[in-house]
C-alpha cells in the first residue's frame, strides 16, 4: 500500500500537467467545434462546422501543399541525414562532435529568426539570386509565384531539420554494439555489405521515426509561412493545415470552424502514427 502511495505521488505531477496542457484544451476545442463561434456570439450548430471544414477549398489545398512539401524535402532530409551520420561514424569522436554541432546549429535558431534570414536571401537582389547570377542564371522571384515559393519553403525546411536528423541517426548508431560489426567482418562482409545488410535494418526503427516526424513537420509548418507570406503565399500555394487553422481562427474570426479543422488535423496525424506502427510490425523492426 505504501509503495502505491509513493508511486502515485511521483506520477501525479505528470498526470496534472497532461490534463492541464493536453486533455483540457482538447475538451474545450471539441466543445467549441459544435458552435458557430466568433468573437461576439455563439450558436450551437452540431456537426455543421465539420462539413464546412471538409468542403473548404483552402483547407483541402493545404493538405495538397503539405504532400508536395513531403515529396520535396522528406526524402532529402532522410537520405542526407542518414548519409551524414554514416560518414561521421568513421571519424574520431572529437571530429564527430564538431561536425554534429555545426550541422545542428541552424536548428537552434528560432523559426522566426530563420524565416527572416531566408527572406533576406530570397529577395530579388538577395544572396541566392546573386549566387545564381555567377553561373549566368537569371533572377528567380522566389516569393512571387507558386512553385518557386514551394521550393523555397522546402529549402528552408531542409536547412532547419537536417541537423536534427543527423543527431537522431548518430544516436541510434551509437546504440549498436561494436561486436555487430566485428561479427560481420568475421563472416566476410565488406564495409558496403555491412552498411547495406546489417546497419540499415538495425536503423529501420529510427528511419521510420524520422519519416513520421518529417511528415508531421510538413503538415504543421507555420512560422516560415507567417513571416514570409502573410496570406499563405501566392495563390495559397504554401499554406499548410496548421496555417489554415490559424487563418480561420484569427484572420477570419471563425473559432468554431477552426476548432473543427484542428480536430480533423488531429485525426489525420493520429492515422499517420497508427500507420507507422503497422509498418513497423510489417517490416518486423
N, C-alpha and C positions, 0 to 999 in steps of 0.2 A: 504493500500500500504506500509506504513511504517513497519507494522508487517511482511509483506512478505520479506522485505529487511533485517530485523533483523534475521528472521528465516533462510534466505538464507546465511547470513554471518556466522551464527552459524553452519550450515550444511556444508559449503564449505570446511573446513579443512578435514572433514571425507571423502568427495567426492574426494578430491585431493589425499588423502592417498590411497583410494580404487583404483583409476585409476592408481596410480604410482606403488603400490605394487601387485595388482591382475590383473587388466584389461590389462595393458601394457605388462607384462610378458606373459599373456595368448595369446594375439595377436601375439607377437613375436614367441612364441612356435608354434602356429598354422601355421604361415608362414614358419618357419624352417622345419616343418614336410613334406612339399612338395618338399624338396630338398635332394639330395644325398650329404649331407654336411659332411665334415671332417675339420681338422684344416687348410687345404690348399685351397680347391676349393669347389664350389657349382654348382650343376647341377639340374635343375628342372626335377622332375620325377613324378609329380602328386601324386596319391594315392598309389604309389608302396610301400612306407615305411609302410603304414598301413597294406597292405597284408603281407609284410615281418615280421612285428611285430606280427600279429595274428598267423602266421605259425611258429614263433620262438619257438623251443622246450623249451629253457631255460625260456622264458617269460611265456609259459604255465605252466611249472613246478613251477614257482614262485607263481602262484595263488594256485596250489595244495598244496604247502608248507604252504601258509597262511591259507588255510582251515584246514589243520592238526593242526596248531597252535591254531586256533579258538576252535577246539574240545578239545585241551589240556588245554587251560588256560582261555578262556572266561567264561565257566560255573563256574570254581573255583573262579575267581575274583568276579563274581556277587553274588554267594552264600556266600562266605566268607565275602565279603564286607558288604552285607546286614545283615548277622547274627551278625557280629561285631557291626554294627550300632544299631541293635535292643537291643543287650545286653548292650551296652554303655548307651542307653537311660534310663536304670534303675538305673544308678549310679548318684552320686551327680555331680554338674556342674564342680567342680574343678577336680574331678577324670576323668570325661569325657574329659576335656581339656588335661590332662596329657596323657591319652591313645591316643587321636587323634594326639597329637604331636609326640609321639613315633611311631605310625603307619605311619605317613606322612613323617617322616624324610628321609627314603630311596628315596622318590620321589623328594626330593630337590637336591639330588646329580646329577651332570651332567651324561648323558648317558655314556660318555667315562670313567668316573671315576667308575661307576657301573660295566661296562664291564671289566675293569682292575681288579677290586676286584673279580669278578666272575671267571676271567681267572686264578687267583691265586688259588681260591678254587677248581676249576675243573681240575687242573693239576693231573698228575698221582699220585703224592705224596701230593696232596692238602688236604685241610681241610675236604672236603666232603668224599673223599676216606678213610681218617683216621678215620672219624666217622663211616663209614660203616664197617671198619675193627674191630671196637669194638664189633660188633654183628656178626662177622665171615662172612661178605660178602666181596667177593674178589674185587680187584680194577676194576673200570669201566673206560674205555677210553672214557670219555665224549666227547672229541673234535675230535675223530678219525673216528667214524662210524655214519651213517645217523641218526638212531633212537635215540641213546644217545645224539647226537648233538641237535636234535629237542627237546628232553625232557629237556635238559639243558637250551635251549633258552626259553622254556615255563616257567621254574622255574624262570629265570631272569625277565620275563615279569610279573609274578605273584608278585614277590617281589617289582617290581618297580611301579605297578599300584594299588595294593590292598589298600594302604593308601589313595590314591585319591578317590577310590570308597567309602571307609568308610566316608570320608568327604562329598561327594555328598549325600549319603544316609542320613547321620546325618542332613545335612542342610535341606533336604526335610522333614524329620520327625519333625524338629523344626517348620515348617510352618503349621503343623496340629494343630488346636486349641485343648487345653486340654478338652474342652467341648465334643469333639467327644468321647473320652474315657469314660468320665463321663456318657454320654448318653448310651453307650454300656453296662456299668456296671448296670445302672438303668434297662435296658432291660433284665438283667440276663446273659449277656455274660461273660464267663470266660476270663482270660488273653490270653489263647491259641486261643479261638474263636475270640477275638478282633484282634489279630495279623493276623489270617488267613482270616477272612471275612470282616474286616474293614480296618486295616492298610495296608495290601498288595494291595488291589485295589486302595487305595489312593496313594500308592507309585508307581503304574504302570507307570506313565509318566517318573519318574526318572529311573526306571528299564529299560525301553526302551531306554532312552538316554544313560545310561551306556552300554547297549548292543551295541548300534551304535558306541560309542566311542571305545569300546573294539574291535569290528570288524575292524574298520578303523585302529586302532593301530596294529592289527595283519597283515594288508596289508602293513603297512608303516614302519615296523621295519628296522632300518638302522644302528644306532651306534653300537649296540651289535654285529651285523654281521661283520661290518667293522673292529672292534678291534679283535674279536675272530677268524674270518675266513676270511682271505684275498681273498679267491676265492669263496665265497658263501658256504663254508662248504664242508664236504666230499660228493662227487658226487652231488654237488649243492643242498644238502638237506635242507639248511636253508635260501636260497636266497628268498627274498620277491620281489614283483613288484617294490618297490622303490629302493631296492638294484640293481635289474636287470636294471632299468633305469640308475642308476649311472654307472654300469659296462659298459653298451652300450655306454654312452656318454664319459666317462673319461678313461676307460681302452681300449675299442675297438676303440674309436675315431669316432663313428658314431652318430654325433649330430642329424642329420635328423631323423634317426630311433628312437633314444632315445626320441625326441620330440613327435613322433607318439605314442610311448609306454606311454609317460606321459599323452597324451590326452585320450588314451584308458583307462588308470587308472582313470582319472578324470571322465569319463563316468560311470565306474563301481561304484565308490564312490557315484556319484550323484544318480545312480539307487538304491543303498542301502539306501540312505537318503529318496528317494521317497517311497521306500517300507516301511520304518519305519513310514512315515506319513500315509500311507494306513493302516498299522497295528493299529496305534493309533485311527484312525476313526473306524476301525472294532471292537476294544475292547471298544470303547466309553470312552476313558480316557480324 
